[in-house]
Each structure stands twice: as structure tokens, then as C-alpha cells.
Amino acid sequence: MIRILVLVLVAAAAMAFGQRPAQAREHPWCLISAFGEQHCQYDSLEACLRDRVGGAGFCNPNPSG
């Protein structure tokens, strides 16, 4: 009986202190496509500029960052 209680307590502790949900992080740069779509997934201006297809669109600082 004590073994079961210990196992239940260990399992409850593992669930309480185990994995934490991922936290969203705002990236500082956004690529604005030629169609006006905003993709804010860039950590640097250089990374954003690399992803512009054929020079279409532009990079802006993230307005929510």
C-alpha cells in the first residue's frame, strides 16, 4: 500500500514539475510580402532580407515588439 502511495506521489510530482508549455517569443523583424502579408519570424534584418523573393516586399521592425 505504501509503494502505491509513493508511486502516485512521484507521478504527481513529475507531472507538476515536468514539462512546461512553450512560450511565444516575438521576433524583432517582419517580412512584408508584395501582397501585404506580414511574417514576423526574423531575428535580424539580414535574415529577413535573405528571404525576400526577387526583391519583392520589404522588411520592417516588428510593430508588436
MIKOLTI-780372 format. One record per atom (N, C-alpha, C, O): y, x, z; residue in three letters. Coordinates in steps of 0.1 Angstrom, whole numbers, plus 5000, padded with zeros to 4 digits. Example, Ala and Ser with C-alpha at 12.3 -4.5 7.8 and 13.67 -1.06 7.14 Angstrom:
MIKOLTI-780372
494351325078Ala/495551235078Ala/496751325078Ala/496751425085Ala/497851285071Ser/498951375071Ser/500051295079Ser/501151345080Ser/
//
This chain:
MIKOLTI-780372
498850085000Met/500050005000Met/501350095000Met/502250064993Met/501250195008Ile/502450285008Ile/502650354995Ile/503750384991Ile/501550394988Arg/501650454975Arg/502350364965Arg/503250414958Arg/502050244965Ile/502650144956Ile/504150134959Ile/504950134950Ile/504450124972Leu/505850124976Leu/506650244971Leu/507750234966Leu/506050364973Val/506650484969Val/506850484954Val/507950524949Val/505850444946Leu/505950444932Leu/507050344927Leu/507750384918Leu/507150234934Val/508150134930Val/509550194933Val/510450184925Val/509750264944Leu/511050324947Leu/511350434938Leu/512550454934Leu/510350514934Val/510650624925Val/511050564911Val/511950614904Val/510350464907Ala/510650404894Ala/512050344894Ala/512750354884Ala/512450274905Ala/513750214906Ala/514850324906Ala/515850304900Ala/514550434913Ala/515550544913Ala/515650604899Ala/516750634895Ala/514550624892Ala/514650674878Ala/515450584869Ala/516150634861Ala/515250454871Met/516050364862Met/517550364866Met/518350354857Met/517850374879Ala/519250374883Ala/519950494879Ala/521150484876Ala/519350614880Phe/520050734878Phe/519650804864Phe/520050914862Phe/518850734856Gly/518350794844Gly/519450794833Gly/520450844835Gly/519050744822Gln/519950744810Gln/521150664812Gln/521150554818Gln/522250714807Arg/523550644807Arg/523850594793Arg/523450664784Arg/524550484791Pro/524850444778Pro/525850544771Pro/526650604778Pro/525750554758Ala/526650644751Ala/528050594752Ala/528350474751Ala/529050684753Gln/530450634754Gln/531150664741Gln/530950774734Gln/531850574736Ala/532650584724Ala/533650694725Ala/534250704736Ala/533950764715Arg/534950874715Arg/535850854703Arg/535350834692Arg/537150854705Glu/538050844694Glu/538250974688Glu/538451074694Glu/538050974674His/538351104667His/539851104663His/540350994660His/540451224662Pro/541851224660Pro/542351204646Pro/543551184644Pro/541451204636Trp/541851194622Trp/541051084615Trp/539851064617Trp/541751014606Cys/541250904598Cys/541450924584Cys/542450984579Cys/540450894576Leu/540550894561Leu/540850754557Leu/540050664560Leu/541950734550Ile/542250604544Ile/541950614530Ile/542450684522Ile/540950524526Ser/540450524512Ser/541550464503Ser/542550404507Ser/541250474490Ala/542150414480Ala/542150264481Ala/543050204476Ala/541150204487Phe/541050064489Phe/541650014502Phe/541649894505Phe/542150114510Gly/542750074523Gly/541850074534Gly/542250044545Gly/540550114532Glu/539650124543Glu/539850244552Glu/540150354547Glu/539850224565Gln/540150334574Gln/538850384581Gln/538050304587Gln/538550514580His/537350574585His/537750684595His/538150794591His/537750654608Cys/538250744618Cys/537050814624Cys/536550774635Cys/536650924618Gln/535450994622Gln/535651144621Gln/534651214621Gln/536851194621Tyr/537051334618Tyr/537751404630Tyr/538651344636Tyr/537251524633Asp/537751594644Asp/538951694640Asp/539651744648Asp/539051714627Ser/540151794622Ser/540651744609Ser/539951674601Ser/541851784606Leu/542451744593Leu/541651804581Leu/541551744571Leu/541251924583Glu/540451994572Glu/539151914569Glu/538851904557Glu/538451874579Ala/537251794577Ala/537551664570Ala/536751624561Ala/538651604573Cys/539051474566Cys/539351504551Cys/538951434543Cys/540151614549Leu/540451644535Leu/539251674527Leu/539251654515Leu/538251744533Arg/537051774525Arg/536351654520Arg/535751654509Arg/536451544527Asp/535651424523Asp/536451324514Asp/535851224509Asp/537651364510Arg/538351284501Arg/537751294487Arg/537551414482Arg/537351194481Val/536651194468Val/537651204457Val/538451114455Val/537651314450Gly/538551334439Gly/540051324442Gly/540851294434Gly/540351344455Gly/541751344459Gly/542251204462Gly/543451184465Gly/541351104461Ala/541850964463Ala/541850944478Ala/541050984486Ala/542850864482Gly/543050834496Gly/543850944503Gly/544351044496Gly/544050934516Phe/544751034524Phe/544251034538Phe/543550944543Phe/544651134545Cys/544251154559Cys/545451134568Cys/546651174565Cys/545251054579Asn/546351024588Asn/545851054603Asn/544551044605Asn/546751074612Pro/546251084626Pro/545750944630Pro/546250844625Pro/544750934639Asn/544250814643Asn/545250734651Asn/545750784661Asn/545550614647Pro/546650534654Pro/546250494668Pro/547050464676Pro/544950484671Ser/544450444684Ser/544150564693Ser/543650544704Ser/544450684688Gly/544150804696Gly/545250864702Gly/545250964709Gly/
//
